[in-house]
Amino acid sequence: MAMSTTTLRLDSELKGRIEKKLKDTGLSLNAYFTLAARQLDIQGKIPFEIKTPSEKPTQETLDAILLAQAKDEEIIPDDTPSFTNSKKMIEYIKKRAKELE
């Protein structure tokens, strides 16, 4: 297989952090990018989840997840309202909004 050269521009600090982490796995920066490229070719998609540094859930979100899981596991009763049509849902939302004022 013929090889071609590709140039990447990375922030120096980012490159240093990546190389340090890759060293622990025994991979070079070049090997990592080759691995990622091959997986993209095989899987037909980016081979990892893309996250941003600010994706840490808030405490409110964590509480909501915990509550939903507890209801799903039937640890606590599921008192979530259900509706047969959108009109009834809107009526409920308006009523709850007034209660919370």
TORSEBA-308815 format. One line per 5 residues: number of its first residue (from 1); their letters; for each residue x, y, z of N, C-alpha, C. Coordinates in Angstrom, 3 decimals, always signed. Layout:
REM TORSEBA-308815
NUM) a) X:Y:Z:X:Y:Z:X:Y:Z ~ ...
END
This chain:
REM TORSEBA-308815
1) mamst) +0.845:-1.171:+0.000:+0.000:+0.000:+0.000:+0.893:+1.236:+0.000 ~ +0.624:+2.159:-0.909:+1.393:+3.392:-0.983:+0.995:+4.306:+0.174 ~ +1.964:+4.959:+0.753:+1.724:+5.857:+1.887:+1.815:+7.298:+1.396 ~ +1.041:+8.173:+2.008:+1.138:+9.593:+1.693:+1.368:+10.359:+2.987 ~ +1.954:+11.521:+2.858:+2.257:+12.360:+4.010:+1.134:+13.364:+4.215
6) ttlrl) +0.722:+13.515:+5.470:-0.310:+14.483:+5.830:+0.240:+15.359:+6.941 ~ +0.024:+16.646:+6.844:+0.488:+17.577:+7.866:-0.699:+18.019:+8.711 ~ -0.549:+17.951:+10.018:-1.586:+18.396:+10.943:-1.056:+19.573:+11.747 ~ -1.887:+20.527:+12.000:-1.514:+21.649:+12.863:-2.276:+21.492:+14.175 ~ -1.524:+21.397:+15.268:-2.109:+21.249:+16.598:-1.510:+22.299:+17.521
11) dselk) -2.323:+22.748:+18.451:-1.822:+23.606:+19.523:-0.714:+22.842:+20.250 ~ +0.394:+23.499:+20.534:+1.551:+22.828:+21.149:+1.200:+22.180:+22.490 ~ +0.421:+22.868:+23.289:+0.056:+22.313:+24.604:-0.845:+21.092:+24.439 ~ -1.783:+21.176:+23.513:-2.664:+20.035:+23.239:-1.843:+18.849:+22.751 ~ -0.931:+19.098:+21.844:-0.083:+18.024:+21.320:+0.700:+17.359:+22.446
16) griek) +1.241:+18.155:+23.340:+1.996:+17.597:+24.472:+1.133:+16.729:+25.362 ~ -0.088:+17.200:+25.658:-0.996:+16.412:+26.515:-1.392:+15.109:+25.831 ~ -1.674:+15.176:+24.533:-2.053:+13.975:+23.786:-0.900:+12.980:+23.740 ~ +0.293:+13.465:+23.436:+1.451:+12.565:+23.348:+1.727:+11.887:+24.682 ~ +1.546:+12.624:+25.773:+1.760:+12.029:+27.102:+0.759:+10.899:+27.354
21) klkdt) -0.500:+11.126:+27.022:-1.526:+10.100:+27.216:-1.304:+8.906:+26.298 ~ -0.915:+9.187:+25.045:-0.670:+8.101:+24.102:+0.547:+7.270:+24.496 ~ +1.550:+7.910:+25.083:+2.754:+7.188:+25.510:+2.380:+6.091:+26.497 ~ +1.438:+6.391:+27.373:+0.994:+5.402:+28.370:+0.336:+4.186:+27.715 ~ -0.209:+4.366:+26.512:-0.854:+3.258:+25.805:+0.091:+2.566:+24.835
26) glsln) +1.260:+3.154:+24.642:+2.221:+2.584:+23.710:+2.008:+3.029:+22.271 ~ +1.188:+4.036:+22.072:+0.918:+4.536:+20.727:+1.634:+5.862:+20.488 ~ +2.085:+6.050:+19.265:+2.613:+7.344:+18.869:+1.458:+8.188:+18.354 ~ +1.691:+9.468:+18.188:+0.676:+10.355:+17.638:+0.288:+9.895:+16.231 ~ +1.275:+9.526:+15.446:+1.023:+9.041:+14.092:+0.180:+7.758:+14.118
31) ayftl) +0.517:+6.834:+15.004:-0.232:+5.578:+15.096:-1.677:+5.844:+15.513 ~ -1.880:+6.791:+16.412:-3.230:+7.131:+16.862:-4.071:+7.668:+15.707 ~ -3.519:+8.613:+14.961:-4.278:+9.182:+13.848:-4.532:+8.142:+12.754 ~ -3.578:+7.252:+12.540:-3.771:+6.172:+11.567:-4.888:+5.241:+12.038 ~ -4.868:+4.886:+13.324:-5.909:+4.041:+13.908:-7.286:+4.689:+13.760
36) aarql) -7.391:+5.977:+14.098:-8.666:+6.679:+13.995:-9.131:+6.732:+12.538 ~ -8.208:+6.981:+11.619:-8.559:+7.041:+10.194:-9.051:+5.690:+9.695 ~ -8.387:+4.610:+10.100:-8.812:+3.273:+9.667:-10.189:+2.924:+10.222 ~ -10.446:+3.296:+11.468:-11.753:+3.022:+12.065:-12.844:+3.844:+11.389 ~ -12.528:+5.072:+11.007:-13.483:+5.887:+10.263:-13.826:+5.199:+8.941
41) diqgk) -12.825:+4.656:+8.285:-13.028:+3.949:+7.025:-13.854:+2.673:+7.240 ~ -13.557:+1.900:+8.271:-14.248:+0.638:+8.541:-15.679:+0.874:+9.023 ~ -15.839:+1.782:+9.997:-17.153:+2.002:+10.604:-18.035:+2.970:+9.818 ~ -17.408:+3.783:+8.988:-18.174:+4.769:+8.234:-18.655:+5.926:+9.082 ~ -18.049:+6.117:+10.241:-18.409:+7.215:+11.139:-17.210:+7.535:+12.013
46) ipfei) -17.272:+8.660:+12.691:-16.202:+9.013:+13.624:-16.207:+7.959:+14.731 ~ -15.073:+7.333:+15.009:-15.051:+6.155:+15.887:-15.039:+6.452:+17.393 ~ -15.521:+7.609:+17.767:-15.579:+7.932:+19.191:-16.629:+9.009:+19.396 ~ -17.086:+9.133:+20.641:-18.072:+10.152:+20.971:-17.385:+11.504:+21.044 ~ -18.006:+12.509:+20.458:-17.433:+13.853:+20.483:-18.081:+14.609:+21.627
51) ktpse) -17.263:+15.119:+22.535:-17.742:+15.856:+23.696:-17.079:+17.220:+23.735 ~ -17.708:+18.138:+24.430:-17.105:+19.434:+24.688:-16.770:+19.493:+26.169 ~ -15.825:+20.322:+26.549:-15.447:+20.387:+27.963:-16.599:+20.751:+28.896 ~ -17.630:+21.425:+28.392:-18.722:+21.874:+29.249:-19.878:+20.879:+29.331 ~ -19.667:+19.635:+28.931:-20.753:+18.673:+28.941:-21.024:+18.045:+30.305
56) kptqe) -20.404:+18.556:+31.339:-20.668:+18.011:+32.670:-22.099:+18.387:+33.064 ~ -22.926:+17.392:+33.373:-24.319:+17.709:+33.704:-24.423:+18.523:+34.990 ~ -25.425:+19.384:+35.025:-25.677:+20.177:+36.231:-26.264:+19.273:+37.306 ~ -26.291:+19.766:+38.521:-26.878:+18.987:+39.611:-28.360:+18.750:+39.359 ~ -29.029:+19.733:+38.771:-30.447:+19.579:+38.449:-30.657:+18.436:+37.453
61) tldai) -29.784:+18.346:+36.459:-29.876:+17.268:+35.471:-29.596:+15.922:+36.123 ~ -28.570:+15.858:+36.969:-28.246:+14.608:+37.667:-29.408:+14.158:+38.551 ~ -30.044:+15.113:+39.231:-31.204:+14.789:+40.070:-32.356:+14.250:+39.231 ~ -32.587:+14.860:+38.068:-33.666:+14.416:+37.183:-33.399:+13.005:+36.657 ~ -32.145:+12.723:+36.334:-31.772:+11.381:+35.861:-32.000:+10.356:+36.964
66) llaqa) -31.571:+10.682:+38.169:-31.750:+9.785:+39.309:-33.235:+9.522:+39.576 ~ -34.051:+10.572:+39.512:-35.489:+10.431:+39.722:-36.105:+9.536:+38.647 ~ -35.721:+9.759:+37.396:-36.258:+8.946:+36.294:-35.856:+7.479:+36.447 ~ -34.609:+7.237:+36.861:-34.156:+5.858:+37.050:-34.905:+5.189:+38.201 ~ -35.139:+5.938:+39.280:-35.870:+5.388:+40.420:-37.305:+5.028:+40.026
71) kdeei) -37.916:+5.866:+39.199:-39.269:+5.556:+38.717:-39.244:+4.356:+37.781 ~ -38.244:+4.297:+36.933:-38.119:+3.187:+35.990:-37.918:+1.860:+36.716 ~ -37.162:+1.878:+37.802:-36.905:+0.671:+38.593:-38.011:+0.403:+39.613 ~ -39.059:+1.237:+39.588:-40.200:+1.127:+40.498:-39.793:+1.221:+41.963 ~ -38.747:+1.996:+42.220:-38.314:+2.267:+43.596:-39.264:+3.287:+44.215
76) ipddt) -39.698:+4.235:+43.395:-40.701:+5.212:+43.819:-41.821:+5.201:+42.774 ~ -43.035:+5.593:+43.165:-44.136:+5.576:+42.201:-43.911:+6.585:+41.073 ~ -44.347:+6.219:+39.891:-44.243:+7.113:+38.742:-45.526:+7.925:+38.655 ~ -45.461:+9.164:+39.137:-46.625:+10.045:+39.142:-46.604:+11.018:+37.960 ~ -45.832:+10.683:+36.950:-45.743:+11.525:+35.768:-47.075:+11.496:+35.032
81) psftn) -47.645:+12.677:+34.751:-48.937:+12.676:+34.057:-48.806:+12.208:+32.612 ~ -49.877:+11.618:+32.101:-49.909:+11.249:+30.686:-51.167:+11.863:+30.091 ~ -51.145:+12.068:+28.790:-52.231:+12.774:+28.134:-52.650:+12.021:+26.880 ~ -53.946:+12.138:+26.575:-54.460:+11.487:+25.373:-54.440:+12.421:+24.168 ~ -54.283:+13.729:+24.438:-54.180:+14.678:+23.331:-53.442:+15.934:+23.785
86) skkmi) -53.047:+16.735:+22.836:-52.244:+17.915:+23.143:-53.032:+18.976:+23.899 ~ -54.339:+19.066:+23.660:-55.165:+20.057:+24.356:-55.143:+19.814:+25.864 ~ -55.279:+18.554:+26.266:-55.247:+18.223:+27.690:-53.866:+18.503:+28.291 ~ -52.816:+18.275:+27.508:-51.470:+18.547:+27.989:-51.278:+20.052:+28.209 ~ -51.727:+20.860:+27.274:-51.581:+22.316:+27.402:-52.381:+22.831:+28.593
91) eyikk) -53.573:+22.300:+28.789:-54.381:+22.685:+29.955:-53.635:+22.369:+31.251 ~ -53.042:+21.197:+31.297:-52.288:+20.789:+32.488:-51.106:+21.729:+32.722 ~ -50.370:+22.045:+31.665:-49.201:+22.926:+31.789:-49.610:+24.300:+32.289 ~ -50.681:+24.840:+31.739:-51.164:+26.157:+32.182:-51.581:+26.128:+33.653 ~ -52.285:+25.064:+34.048:-52.726:+24.934:+35.441:-51.511:+24.849:+36.374
96) rakel) -50.530:+24.032:+36.005:-49.326:+23.891:+36.852:-48.535:+25.199:+36.913 ~ -48.500:+25.945:+35.810:-47.785:+27.216:+35.784:-48.422:+28.198:+36.767 ~ -49.762:+28.222:+36.787:-50.459:+29.110:+37.734:-50.173:+28.684:+39.173 ~ -50.146:+27.385:+39.434:-49.871:+26.881:+40.773:-48.474:+27.263:+41.249 ~ -47.542:+27.333:+40.326:-46.152:+27.606:+40.671:-45.833:+29.102:+40.769
101) e) -46.782:+29.959:+40.379:-46.541:+31.415:+40.444:-46.459:+31.905:+41.862
END
